[in-house]
Amino acid sequence: MIYKKINSQFFFSDRKKCQDFNEIIKKIPKNSSIIFREYDLSNQKREEMARKIRSICKFKNQILIGKDLDLALKLKVDGVHFSDFDKLPIKILDRKKFPKKFIFTLACHNILSVIKAQKLKPDLIFISPIFKS
């Protein structure tokens, strides 16, 4: 098994809830991970924003791209993140084709999803709100 260093602090991006998104990204503690979401952007804008975040955080934080395996591989970031609501790309199952330390995380919203997710062998499962929070 390949050892993967996975940080213990995660920031899930949401530029709509942050006053100065770029400043917040710069202040994220070293050795934290950023899960880049921003799903409402066009593909081009999303890639541009992900590139900018990667340049800000390249040697300081791990970066995972949400719901876009191809973009994660294209930008050579640290990994990819999906939710149990997402349709996963088939190629996520052939993890041997990814960089050795590439991280795959999954957010689950109920116990059945956690049980199913274990078959996919993600590196990390987030237990997202199951009840209203």
A tleap script that builds the chain and sets N, CA, C and O, in Angstrom:
source leaprc.protein.ff14SB
mol = sequence {
  NMET ILE TYR LYS LYS ILE ASN SER GLN PHE
  PHE PHE SER ASP ARG LYS LYS CYS GLN ASP
  PHE ASN GLU ILE ILE LYS LYS ILE PRO LYS
  ASN SER SER ILE ILE PHE ARG GLU TYR ASP
  LEU SER ASN GLN LYS ARG GLU GLU MET ALA
  ARG LYS ILE ARG SER ILE CYS LYS PHE LYS
  ASN GLN ILE LEU ILE GLY LYS ASP LEU ASP
  LEU ALA LEU LYS LEU LYS VAL ASP GLY VAL
  HIE PHE SER ASP PHE ASP LYS LEU PRO ILE
  LYS ILE LEU ASP ARG LYS LYS PHE PRO LYS
  LYS PHE ILE PHE THR LEU ALA CYS HIE ASN
  ILE LEU SER VAL ILE LYS ALA GLN LYS LEU
  LYS PRO ASP LEU ILE PHE ILE SER PRO ILE
  PHE LYS CSER
}
set mol.1.N position { 0.837 -1.182 0.000 }
set mol.1.CA position { 0.000 0.000 0.000 }
set mol.1.C position { 0.885 1.249 0.000 }
set mol.1.O position { 1.887 1.310 0.713 }
set mol.2.N position { 0.513 2.217 -0.786 }
set mol.2.CA position { 1.232 3.481 -0.871 }
set mol.2.C position { 0.780 4.374 0.282 }
set mol.2.O position { -0.416 4.577 0.490 }
set mol.3.N position { 1.736 4.896 1.019 }
set mol.3.CA position { 1.393 5.812 2.107 }
set mol.3.C position { 1.030 7.160 1.511 }
set mol.3.O position { 1.772 7.725 0.708 }
set mol.4.N position { -0.128 7.664 1.921 }
set mol.4.CA position { -0.573 8.983 1.476 }
set mol.4.C position { -0.710 9.867 2.691 }
set mol.4.O position { -1.396 9.524 3.654 }
set mol.5.N position { -0.054 11.001 2.637 }
set mol.5.CA position { -0.211 11.968 3.724 }
set mol.5.C position { -1.499 12.743 3.470 }
set mol.5.O position { -1.636 13.428 2.457 }
set mol.6.N position { -2.429 12.627 4.397 }
set mol.6.CA position { -3.688 13.352 4.286 }
set mol.6.C position { -3.777 14.294 5.474 }
set mol.6.O position { -3.709 13.875 6.629 }
set mol.7.N position { -3.927 15.552 5.172 }
set mol.7.CA position { -4.012 16.564 6.222 }
set mol.7.C position { -5.275 16.373 7.051 }
set mol.7.O position { -6.231 15.740 6.603 }
set mol.8.N position { -5.276 16.920 8.255 }
set mol.8.CA position { -6.415 16.733 9.152 }
set mol.8.C position { -7.365 17.930 9.172 }
set mol.8.O position { -8.444 17.843 9.758 }
set mol.9.N position { -6.989 19.035 8.549 }
set mol.9.CA position { -7.865 20.197 8.481 }
set mol.9.C position { -8.266 20.433 7.026 }
set mol.9.O position { -7.421 20.446 6.131 }
set mol.10.N position { -9.569 20.619 6.805 }
set mol.10.CA position { -10.073 20.805 5.456 }
set mol.10.C position { -10.896 22.079 5.364 }
set mol.10.O position { -11.668 22.403 6.267 }
set mol.11.N position { -10.723 22.793 4.269 }
set mol.11.CA position { -11.518 23.969 3.958 }
set mol.11.C position { -12.282 23.658 2.678 }
set mol.11.O position { -11.679 23.384 1.640 }
set mol.12.N position { -13.610 23.701 2.752 }
set mol.12.CA position { -14.447 23.489 1.580 }
set mol.12.C position { -14.770 24.867 1.004 }
set mol.12.O position { -15.413 25.682 1.666 }
set mol.13.N position { -14.333 25.122 -0.204 }
set mol.13.CA position { -14.476 26.467 -0.766 }
set mol.13.C position { -15.939 26.818 -1.028 }
set mol.13.O position { -16.755 25.970 -1.391 }
set mol.14.N position { -16.232 28.088 -0.832 }
set mol.14.CA position { -17.546 28.645 -1.146 }
set mol.14.C position { -17.379 30.157 -1.233 }
set mol.14.O position { -17.586 30.880 -0.258 }
set mol.15.N position { -17.008 30.609 -2.402 }
set mol.15.CA position { -16.700 32.030 -2.574 }
set mol.15.C position { -17.901 32.924 -2.309 }
set mol.15.O position { -17.736 34.109 -2.018 }
set mol.16.N position { -19.107 32.375 -2.404 }
set mol.16.CA position { -20.315 33.180 -2.171 }
set mol.16.C position { -20.515 33.501 -0.692 }
set mol.16.O position { -21.209 34.458 -0.350 }
set mol.17.N position { -19.914 32.709 0.177 }
set mol.17.CA position { -20.075 32.936 1.616 }
set mol.17.C position { -18.878 33.653 2.231 }
set mol.17.O position { -18.875 33.934 3.430 }
set mol.18.N position { -17.879 33.947 1.438 }
set mol.18.CA position { -16.663 34.601 1.940 }
set mol.18.C position { -16.570 36.008 1.352 }
set mol.18.O position { -16.715 36.199 0.145 }
set mol.19.N position { -16.331 36.967 2.200 }
set mol.19.CA position { -16.211 38.347 1.741 }
set mol.19.C position { -15.035 38.525 0.778 }
set mol.19.O position { -15.200 39.070 -0.313 }
set mol.20.N position { -13.865 38.069 1.179 }
set mol.20.CA position { -12.678 38.206 0.341 }
set mol.20.C position { -12.049 36.829 0.185 }
set mol.20.O position { -11.131 36.457 0.915 }
set mol.21.N position { -12.553 36.101 -0.761 }
set mol.21.CA position { -12.189 34.704 -0.962 }
set mol.21.C position { -10.679 34.499 -1.105 }
set mol.21.O position { -10.110 33.608 -0.475 }
set mol.22.N position { -10.038 35.317 -1.926 }
set mol.22.CA position { -8.593 35.152 -2.153 }
set mol.22.C position { -7.794 35.376 -0.873 }
set mol.22.O position { -6.819 34.665 -0.627 }
set mol.23.N position { -8.183 36.336 -0.068 }
set mol.23.CA position { -7.476 36.583 1.203 }
set mol.23.C position { -7.658 35.406 2.163 }
set mol.23.O position { -6.725 35.025 2.870 }
set mol.24.N position { -8.839 34.845 2.183 }
set mol.24.CA position { -9.093 33.689 3.051 }
set mol.24.C position { -8.233 32.511 2.608 }
set mol.24.O position { -7.641 31.824 3.441 }
set mol.25.N position { -8.164 32.277 1.308 }
set mol.25.CA position { -7.326 31.183 0.786 }
set mol.25.C position { -5.873 31.382 1.226 }
set mol.25.O position { -5.209 30.422 1.616 }
set mol.26.N position { -5.385 32.600 1.166 }
set mol.26.CA position { -3.998 32.883 1.565 }
set mol.26.C position { -3.766 32.622 3.050 }
set mol.26.O position { -2.643 32.321 3.457 }
set mol.27.N position { -4.815 32.734 3.861 }
set mol.27.CA position { -4.674 32.592 5.311 }
set mol.27.C position { -4.952 31.181 5.827 }
set mol.27.O position { -4.847 30.934 7.028 }
set mol.28.N position { -5.295 30.278 4.959 }
set mol.28.CA position { -5.541 28.902 5.403 }
set mol.28.C position { -4.230 28.339 5.952 }
set mol.28.O position { -3.185 28.464 5.313 }
set mol.29.N position { -4.282 27.722 7.130 }
set mol.29.CA position { -3.048 27.237 7.754 }
set mol.29.C position { -2.274 26.252 6.875 }
set mol.29.O position { -2.851 25.473 6.116 }
set mol.30.N position { -0.970 26.318 7.005 }
set mol.30.CA position { -0.089 25.378 6.315 }
set mol.30.C position { -0.485 23.950 6.705 }
set mol.30.O position { -0.924 23.704 7.828 }
set mol.31.N position { -0.326 23.034 5.782 }
set mol.31.CA position { -0.646 21.614 5.976 }
set mol.31.C position { -2.138 21.370 6.198 }
set mol.31.O position { -2.531 20.416 6.869 }
set mol.32.N position { -2.950 22.238 5.631 }
set mol.32.CA position { -4.395 22.019 5.574 }
set mol.32.C position { -4.728 21.644 4.136 }
set mol.32.O position { -3.894 21.777 3.240 }
set mol.33.N position { -5.931 21.183 3.928 }
set mol.33.CA position { -6.370 20.839 2.576 }
set mol.33.C position { -7.515 21.735 2.157 }
set mol.33.O position { -8.353 22.121 2.972 }
set mol.34.N position { -7.539 22.059 0.881 }
set mol.34.CA position { -8.619 22.851 0.312 }
set mol.34.C position { -9.368 21.960 -0.663 }
set mol.34.O position { -8.777 21.381 -1.575 }
set mol.35.N position { -10.664 21.856 -0.463 }
set mol.35.CA position { -11.504 21.153 -1.430 }
set mol.35.C position { -12.195 22.238 -2.235 }
set mol.35.O position { -13.075 22.945 -1.744 }
set mol.36.N position { -11.776 22.347 -3.474 }
set mol.36.CA position { -12.263 23.389 -4.369 }
set mol.36.C position { -13.558 22.928 -5.018 }
set mol.36.O position { -13.585 21.935 -5.746 }
set mol.37.N position { -14.642 23.671 -4.741 }
set mol.37.CA position { -15.950 23.305 -5.294 }
set mol.37.C position { -16.353 24.309 -6.377 }
set mol.37.O position { -15.986 24.115 -7.535 }
set mol.38.N position { -17.063 25.334 -6.061 }
set mol.38.CA position { -17.455 26.399 -7.009 }
set mol.38.C position { -18.088 25.819 -8.279 }
set mol.38.O position { -17.666 26.127 -9.394 }
set mol.39.N position { -19.092 24.987 -8.092 }
set mol.39.CA position { -19.706 24.245 -9.183 }
set mol.39.C position { -20.523 25.098 -10.141 }
set mol.39.O position { -20.820 24.660 -11.252 }
set mol.40.N position { -20.889 26.303 -9.735 }
set mol.40.CA position { -21.738 27.141 -10.577 }
set mol.40.C position { -20.968 27.877 -11.676 }
set mol.40.O position { -21.582 28.491 -12.549 }
set mol.41.N position { -19.649 27.825 -11.644 }
set mol.41.CA position { -18.842 28.516 -12.652 }
set mol.41.C position { -18.793 27.720 -13.956 }
set mol.41.O position { -18.977 26.502 -13.965 }
set mol.42.N position { -18.543 28.428 -15.047 }
set mol.42.CA position { -18.307 27.735 -16.319 }
set mol.42.C position { -17.018 26.921 -16.180 }
set mol.42.O position { -16.216 27.176 -15.281 }
set mol.43.N position { -16.824 25.964 -17.046 }
set mol.43.CA position { -15.611 25.133 -16.986 }
set mol.43.C position { -14.355 25.992 -17.052 }
set mol.43.O position { -13.396 25.757 -16.318 }
set mol.44.N position { -14.365 26.990 -17.937 }
set mol.44.CA position { -13.189 27.848 -18.095 }
set mol.44.C position { -12.928 28.664 -16.831 }
set mol.44.O position { -11.792 28.729 -16.362 }
set mol.45.N position { -13.959 29.280 -16.282 }
set mol.45.CA position { -13.793 30.095 -15.068 }
set mol.45.C position { -13.384 29.227 -13.891 }
set mol.45.O position { -12.569 29.635 -13.064 }
set mol.46.N position { -13.945 28.039 -13.818 }
set mol.46.CA position { -13.614 27.128 -12.722 }
set mol.46.C position { -12.141 26.720 -12.805 }
set mol.46.O position { -11.438 26.694 -11.795 }
set mol.47.N position { -11.687 26.406 -14.007 }
set mol.47.CA position { -10.279 26.038 -14.178 }
set mol.47.C position { -9.368 27.216 -13.838 }
set mol.47.O position { -8.348 27.035 -13.172 }
set mol.48.N position { -9.721 28.412 -14.283 }
set mol.48.CA position { -8.913 29.601 -13.976 }
set mol.48.C position { -8.821 29.812 -12.463 }
set mol.48.O position { -7.743 30.087 -11.936 }
set mol.49.N position { -9.943 29.683 -11.774 }
set mol.49.CA position { -9.948 29.898 -10.322 }
set mol.49.C position { -9.156 28.799 -9.615 }
set mol.49.O position { -8.432 29.075 -8.658 }
set mol.50.N position { -9.286 27.571 -10.074 }
set mol.50.CA position { -8.531 26.466 -9.476 }
set mol.50.C position { -7.029 26.662 -9.686 }
set mol.50.O position { -6.237 26.395 -8.783 }
set mol.51.N position { -6.640 27.122 -10.857 }
set mol.51.CA position { -5.225 27.401 -11.125 }
set mol.51.C position { -4.697 28.489 -10.185 }
set mol.51.O position { -3.582 28.396 -9.671 }
set mol.52.N position { -5.514 29.515 -9.972 }
set mol.52.CA position { -5.100 30.607 -9.093 }
set mol.52.C position { -4.908 30.103 -7.670 }
set mol.52.O position { -3.914 30.428 -7.021 }
set mol.53.N position { -5.846 29.321 -7.191 }
set mol.53.CA position { -5.729 28.756 -5.842 }
set mol.53.C position { -4.507 27.852 -5.754 }
set mol.53.O position { -3.770 27.886 -4.768 }
set mol.54.N position { -4.298 27.051 -6.780 }
set mol.54.CA position { -3.118 26.171 -6.784 }
set mol.54.C position { -1.833 26.984 -6.708 }
set mol.54.O position { -0.898 26.598 -6.007 }
set mol.55.N position { -1.777 28.101 -7.421 }
set mol.55.CA position { -0.549 28.914 -7.382 }
set mol.55.C position { -0.356 29.567 -6.018 }
set mol.55.O position { 0.778 29.736 -5.569 }
set mol.56.N position { -1.446 29.934 -5.358 }
set mol.56.CA position { -1.348 30.537 -4.020 }
set mol.56.C position { -0.884 29.499 -3.000 }
set mol.56.O position { -0.097 29.812 -2.106 }
set mol.57.N position { -1.363 28.280 -3.130 }
set mol.57.CA position { -1.204 27.262 -2.079 }
set mol.57.C position { -0.272 26.112 -2.431 }
set mol.57.O position { -0.152 25.169 -1.650 }
set mol.58.N position { 0.373 26.160 -3.550 }
set mol.58.CA position { 1.074 25.000 -4.093 }
set mol.58.C position { 1.966 24.256 -3.093 }
set mol.58.O position { 1.898 23.029 -3.029 }
set mol.59.N position { 2.768 24.927 -2.339 }
set mol.59.CA position { 3.704 24.232 -1.452 }
set mol.59.C position { 3.240 24.247 0.002 }
set mol.59.O position { 3.941 23.760 0.889 }
set mol.60.N position { 2.062 24.805 0.237 }
set mol.60.CA position { 1.588 24.993 1.589 }
set mol.60.C position { 0.410 24.089 1.939 }
set mol.60.O position { 0.304 23.611 3.069 }
set mol.61.N position { -0.472 23.856 0.972 }
set mol.61.CA position { -1.697 23.110 1.221 }
set mol.61.C position { -1.936 22.055 0.150 }
set mol.61.O position { -1.494 22.189 -0.990 }
set mol.62.N position { -2.645 21.006 0.544 }
set mol.62.CA position { -3.123 20.052 -0.445 }
set mol.62.C position { -4.368 20.650 -1.095 }
set mol.62.O position { -5.146 21.341 -0.438 }
set mol.63.N position { -4.552 20.382 -2.382 }
set mol.63.CA position { -5.723 20.871 -3.094 }
set mol.63.C position { -6.418 19.685 -3.751 }
set mol.63.O position { -5.798 18.890 -4.456 }
set mol.64.N position { -7.721 19.588 -3.500 }
set mol.64.CA position { -8.555 18.571 -4.126 }
set mol.64.C position { -9.635 19.292 -4.919 }
set mol.64.O position { -10.196 20.286 -4.457 }
set mol.65.N position { -9.920 18.797 -6.094 }
set mol.65.CA position { -10.952 19.390 -6.944 }
set mol.65.C position { -12.242 18.596 -6.756 }
set mol.65.O position { -12.246 17.368 -6.834 }
set mol.66.N position { -13.327 19.312 -6.509 }
set mol.66.CA position { -14.619 18.667 -6.327 }
set mol.66.C position { -15.266 18.304 -7.649 }
set mol.66.O position { -15.326 19.121 -8.567 }
set mol.67.N position { -15.746 17.080 -7.742 }
set mol.67.CA position { -16.582 16.574 -8.838 }
set mol.67.C position { -15.965 16.626 -10.226 }
set mol.67.O position { -16.701 16.530 -11.208 }
set mol.68.N position { -14.668 16.772 -10.356 }
set mol.68.CA position { -14.076 16.865 -11.689 }
set mol.68.C position { -12.710 16.182 -11.704 }
set mol.68.O position { -11.672 16.824 -11.543 }
set mol.69.N position { -12.738 14.889 -11.900 }
set mol.69.CA position { -11.506 14.103 -11.929 }
set mol.69.C position { -10.574 14.570 -13.040 }
set mol.69.O position { -9.364 14.668 -12.837 }
set mol.70.N position { -11.133 14.858 -14.216 }
set mol.70.CA position { -10.296 15.278 -15.334 }
set mol.70.C position { -9.560 16.585 -15.026 }
set mol.70.O position { -8.381 16.721 -15.354 }
set mol.71.N position { -10.237 17.537 -14.405 }
set mol.71.CA position { -9.588 18.804 -14.048 }
set mol.71.C position { -8.514 18.575 -12.984 }
set mol.71.O position { -7.438 19.169 -13.043 }
set mol.72.N position { -8.807 17.726 -12.028 }
set mol.72.CA position { -7.818 17.427 -10.983 }
set mol.72.C position { -6.548 16.832 -11.583 }
set mol.72.O position { -5.439 17.201 -11.193 }
set mol.73.N position { -6.709 15.927 -12.516 }
set mol.73.CA position { -5.546 15.313 -13.160 }
set mol.73.C position { -4.832 16.314 -14.075 }
set mol.73.O position { -3.603 16.352 -14.123 }
set mol.74.N position { -5.602 17.112 -14.787 }
set mol.74.CA position { -5.024 18.119 -15.686 }
set mol.74.C position { -4.166 19.123 -14.919 }
set mol.74.O position { -3.070 19.472 -15.357 }
set mol.75.N position { -4.667 19.585 -13.775 }
set mol.75.CA position { -3.938 20.583 -12.994 }
set mol.75.C position { -2.876 19.971 -12.076 }
set mol.75.O position { -2.109 20.685 -11.430 }
set mol.76.N position { -2.846 18.655 -12.033 }
set mol.76.CA position { -1.878 17.940 -11.198 }
set mol.76.C position { -1.971 18.368 -9.737 }
set mol.76.O position { -0.960 18.604 -9.076 }
set mol.77.N position { -3.216 18.465 -9.246 }
set mol.77.CA position { -3.425 18.765 -7.841 }
set mol.77.C position { -3.336 17.463 -7.050 }
set mol.77.O position { -3.029 16.408 -7.606 }
set mol.78.N position { -3.606 17.546 -5.761 }
set mol.78.CA position { -3.386 16.398 -4.881 }
set mol.78.C position { -4.495 15.352 -4.905 }
set mol.78.O position { -4.290 14.217 -4.474 }
set mol.79.N position { -5.678 15.733 -5.411 }
set mol.79.CA position { -6.740 14.742 -5.407 }
set mol.79.C position { -8.065 15.274 -5.886 }
set mol.79.O position { -8.164 16.366 -6.446 }
set mol.80.N position { -9.091 14.460 -5.647 }
set mol.80.CA position { -10.439 14.759 -6.096 }
set mol.80.C position { -11.429 14.425 -4.981 }
set mol.80.O position { -11.191 13.535 -4.165 }
set mol.81.N position { -12.539 15.154 -4.966 }
set mol.81.CA position { -13.567 14.961 -3.942 }
set mol.81.C position { -14.932 14.816 -4.609 }
set mol.81.O position { -15.276 15.575 -5.515 }
set mol.82.N position { -15.699 13.835 -4.152 }
set mol.82.CA position { -17.061 13.627 -4.644 }
set mol.82.C position { -17.997 13.492 -3.460 }
set mol.82.O position { -17.570 13.319 -2.318 }
set mol.83.N position { -19.273 13.575 -3.756 }
set mol.83.CA position { -20.327 13.364 -2.770 }
set mol.83.C position { -21.077 12.086 -3.144 }
set mol.83.O position { -21.015 11.629 -4.285 }
set mol.84.N position { -21.776 11.524 -2.178 }
set mol.84.CA position { -22.583 10.345 -2.480 }
set mol.84.C position { -23.743 10.689 -3.418 }
set mol.84.O position { -24.398 9.782 -3.933 }
set mol.85.N position { -24.007 11.956 -3.648 }
set mol.85.CA position { -25.050 12.373 -4.588 }
set mol.85.C position { -24.533 12.413 -6.024 }
set mol.85.O position { -25.328 12.476 -6.961 }
set mol.86.N position { -23.218 12.378 -6.209 }
set mol.86.CA position { -22.617 12.525 -7.532 }
set mol.86.C position { -22.568 11.202 -8.278 }
set mol.86.O position { -22.465 10.128 -7.685 }
set mol.87.N position { -22.645 11.316 -9.588 }
set mol.87.CA position { -22.388 10.157 -10.435 }
set mol.87.C position { -20.871 10.105 -10.634 }
set mol.87.O position { -20.283 10.999 -11.243 }
set mol.88.N position { -20.260 9.063 -10.119 }
set mol.88.CA position { -18.801 8.975 -10.187 }
set mol.88.C position { -18.341 8.522 -11.565 }
set mol.88.O position { -18.970 7.662 -12.182 }
set mol.89.N position { -17.245 9.098 -12.048 }
set mol.89.CA position { -16.712 8.635 -13.335 }
set mol.89.C position { -16.151 7.222 -13.178 }
set mol.89.O position { -15.544 6.894 -12.159 }
set mol.90.N position { -16.359 6.413 -14.174 }
set mol.90.CA position { -15.889 5.015 -14.134 }
set mol.90.C position { -14.397 4.949 -13.855 }
set mol.90.O position { -13.939 4.052 -13.148 }
set mol.91.N position { -13.634 5.887 -14.402 }
set mol.91.CA position { -12.184 5.801 -14.236 }
set mol.91.C position { -11.721 5.990 -12.790 }
set mol.91.O position { -10.553 5.746 -12.487 }
set mol.92.N position { -12.611 6.418 -11.894 }
set mol.92.CA position { -12.228 6.529 -10.478 }
set mol.92.C position { -11.967 5.134 -9.902 }
set mol.92.O position { -11.262 4.993 -8.903 }
set mol.93.N position { -12.532 4.114 -10.530 }
set mol.93.CA position { -12.357 2.746 -10.047 }
set mol.93.C position { -10.980 2.184 -10.360 }
set mol.93.O position { -10.516 1.275 -9.672 }
set mol.94.N position { -10.322 2.705 -11.379 }
set mol.94.CA position { -8.997 2.212 -11.755 }
set mol.94.C position { -7.940 3.165 -11.211 }
set mol.94.O position { -7.300 3.904 -11.960 }
set mol.95.N position { -7.775 3.131 -9.921 }
set mol.95.CA position { -6.901 4.085 -9.243 }
set mol.95.C position { -5.415 3.862 -9.560 }
set mol.95.O position { -4.588 4.727 -9.271 }
set mol.96.N position { -5.076 2.728 -10.143 }
set mol.96.CA position { -3.682 2.455 -10.494 }
set mol.96.C position { -3.171 3.422 -11.559 }
set mol.96.O position { -1.962 3.603 -11.709 }
set mol.97.N position { -4.095 4.043 -12.299 }
set mol.97.CA position { -3.699 4.969 -13.364 }
set mol.97.C position { -3.445 6.381 -12.855 }
set mol.97.O position { -3.004 7.241 -13.617 }
set mol.98.N position { -3.715 6.628 -11.593 }
set mol.98.CA position { -3.532 7.956 -11.018 }
set mol.98.C position { -2.134 8.073 -10.420 }
set mol.98.O position { -1.469 7.065 -10.182 }
set mol.99.N position { -1.691 9.304 -10.180 }
set mol.99.CA position { -0.417 9.461 -9.464 }
set mol.99.C position { -0.476 8.699 -8.136 }
set mol.99.O position { -1.544 8.591 -7.533 }
set mol.100.N position { 0.643 8.179 -7.685 }
set mol.100.CA position { 0.671 7.303 -6.502 }
set mol.100.C position { 0.070 7.942 -5.255 }
set mol.100.O position { -0.581 7.255 -4.467 }
set mol.101.N position { 0.270 9.216 -5.066 }
set mol.101.CA position { -0.219 9.863 -3.841 }
set mol.101.C position { -1.517 10.638 -4.061 }
set mol.101.O position { -1.884 11.476 -3.237 }
set mol.102.N position { -2.206 10.369 -5.154 }
set mol.102.CA position { -3.456 11.041 -5.479 }
set mol.102.C position { -4.532 10.629 -4.472 }
set mol.102.O position { -4.729 9.442 -4.213 }
set mol.103.N position { -5.225 11.619 -3.908 }
set mol.103.CA position { -6.196 11.392 -2.844 }
set mol.103.C position { -7.614 11.404 -3.411 }
set mol.103.O position { -7.955 12.243 -4.245 }
set mol.104.N position { -8.423 10.472 -2.952 }
set mol.104.CA position { -9.834 10.397 -3.338 }
set mol.104.C position { -10.666 10.467 -2.069 }
set mol.104.O position { -10.595 9.572 -1.227 }
set mol.105.N position { -11.462 11.537 -1.927 }
set mol.105.CA position { -12.334 11.676 -0.756 }
set mol.105.C position { -13.790 11.660 -1.207 }
set mol.105.O position { -14.121 11.947 -2.357 }
set mol.106.N position { -14.636 11.316 -0.255 }
set mol.106.CA position { -16.052 11.179 -0.558 }
set mol.106.C position { -16.866 11.669 0.634 }
set mol.106.O position { -16.583 11.309 1.777 }
set mol.107.N position { -17.880 12.494 0.362 }
set mol.107.CA position { -18.797 12.949 1.408 }
set mol.107.C position { -20.023 12.046 1.385 }
set mol.107.O position { -20.606 11.806 0.327 }
set mol.108.N position { -20.408 11.552 2.545 }
set mol.108.CA position { -21.582 10.686 2.655 }
set mol.108.C position { -22.603 11.338 3.575 }
set mol.108.O position { -22.250 12.022 4.535 }
set mol.109.N position { -23.870 11.114 3.265 }
set mol.109.CA position { -24.948 11.784 3.995 }
set mol.109.C position { -25.869 10.829 4.741 }
set mol.109.O position { -26.848 11.257 5.353 }
set mol.110.N position { -25.561 9.551 4.693 }
set mol.110.CA position { -26.318 8.579 5.492 }
set mol.110.C position { -25.488 7.302 5.630 }
set mol.110.O position { -24.498 7.115 4.922 }
set mol.111.N position { -25.895 6.445 6.533 }
set mol.111.CA position { -25.103 5.239 6.839 }
set mol.111.C position { -25.027 4.294 5.642 }
set mol.111.O position { -23.999 3.649 5.437 }
set mol.112.N position { -26.082 4.202 4.858 }
set mol.112.CA position { -26.053 3.339 3.677 }
set mol.112.C position { -24.990 3.812 2.689 }
set mol.112.O position { -24.291 3.000 2.082 }
set mol.113.N position { -24.873 5.136 2.533 }
set mol.113.CA position { -23.841 5.689 1.645 }
set mol.113.C position { -22.438 5.362 2.149 }
set mol.113.O position { -21.540 5.089 1.353 }
set mol.114.N position { -22.250 5.389 3.450 }
set mol.114.CA position { -20.940 5.045 4.022 }
set mol.114.C position { -20.609 3.581 3.715 }
set mol.114.O position { -19.481 3.265 3.338 }
set mol.115.N position { -21.573 2.708 3.873 }
set mol.115.CA position { -21.355 1.280 3.594 }
set mol.115.C position { -21.020 1.077 2.123 }
set mol.115.O position { -20.090 0.338 1.801 }
set mol.116.N position { -21.759 1.718 1.231 }
set mol.116.CA position { -21.489 1.607 -0.211 }
set mol.116.C position { -20.131 2.218 -0.563 }
set mol.116.O position { -19.397 1.683 -1.394 }
set mol.117.N position { -19.809 3.334 0.071 }
set mol.117.CA position { -18.555 4.041 -0.227 }
set mol.117.C position { -17.338 3.189 0.082 }
set mol.117.O position { -16.319 3.294 -0.602 }
set mol.118.N position { -17.428 2.355 1.092 }
set mol.118.CA position { -16.281 1.529 1.463 }
set mol.118.C position { -15.847 0.622 0.321 }
set mol.118.O position { -14.674 0.258 0.241 }
set mol.119.N position { -16.761 0.252 -0.560 }
set mol.119.CA position { -16.412 -0.586 -1.712 }
set mol.119.C position { -15.543 0.184 -2.715 }
set mol.119.O position { -14.759 -0.407 -3.457 }
set mol.120.N position { -15.695 1.496 -2.721 }
set mol.120.CA position { -14.896 2.332 -3.624 }
set mol.120.C position { -13.498 2.598 -3.086 }
set mol.120.O position { -12.622 3.057 -3.819 }
set mol.121.N position { -13.293 2.312 -1.820 }
set mol.121.CA position { -12.016 2.486 -1.138 }
set mol.121.C position { -11.473 3.912 -1.230 }
set mol.121.O position { -10.336 4.119 -1.652 }
set mol.122.N position { -12.291 4.898 -0.835 }
set mol.122.CA position { -11.748 6.267 -0.804 }
set mol.122.C position { -10.687 6.374 0.287 }
set mol.122.O position { -10.662 5.568 1.217 }
set mol.123.N position { -9.839 7.341 0.171 }
set mol.123.CA position { -8.814 7.561 1.186 }
set mol.123.C position { -9.411 8.173 2.440 }
set mol.123.O position { -8.868 8.025 3.535 }
set mol.124.N position { -10.529 8.861 2.273 }
set mol.124.CA position { -11.170 9.531 3.395 }
set mol.124.C position { -12.650 9.697 3.089 }
set mol.124.O position { -13.028 10.044 1.969 }
set mol.125.N position { -13.486 9.447 4.094 }
set mol.125.CA position { -14.927 9.687 3.972 }
set mol.125.C position { -15.299 10.789 4.948 }
set mol.125.O position { -14.973 10.727 6.133 }
set mol.126.N position { -15.982 11.794 4.434 }
set mol.126.CA position { -16.534 12.848 5.287 }
set mol.126.C position { -17.973 12.476 5.598 }
set mol.126.O position { -18.736 12.118 4.701 }
set mol.127.N position { -18.340 12.560 6.858 }
set mol.127.CA position { -19.716 12.360 7.244 }
set mol.127.C position { -20.360 13.740 7.249 }
set mol.127.O position { -20.141 14.541 8.158 }
set mol.128.N position { -21.149 14.000 6.227 }
set mol.128.CA position { -21.791 15.299 6.083 }
set mol.128.C position { -23.098 15.298 6.880 }
set mol.128.O position { -23.574 14.243 7.300 }
set mol.129.N position { -23.663 16.467 7.080 }
set mol.129.CA position { -24.898 16.521 7.886 }
set mol.129.C position { -25.947 15.535 7.385 }
set mol.129.O position { -26.296 15.497 6.205 }
set mol.130.N position { -26.426 14.750 8.322 }
set mol.130.CA position { -27.492 13.800 8.038 }
set mol.130.C position { -28.820 14.416 8.487 }
set mol.130.O position { -29.865 14.209 7.870 }
set mol.131.N position { -28.744 15.172 9.569 }
set mol.131.CA position { -29.908 15.860 10.101 }
set mol.131.C position { -29.766 17.349 9.807 }
set mol.131.O position { -28.664 17.813 9.516 }
set mol.132.N position { -30.839 18.093 9.876 }
set mol.132.CA position { -30.746 19.536 9.693 }
set mol.132.C position { -29.758 20.110 10.700 }
set mol.132.O position { -29.785 19.764 11.881 }
set mol.133.N position { -28.902 20.976 10.227 }
set mol.133.CA position { -27.903 21.570 11.120 }
set mol.133.C position { -28.117 23.057 11.224 }
set mol.133.O position { -27.375 23.739 11.931 }
savepdb mol mol.pdb
quit
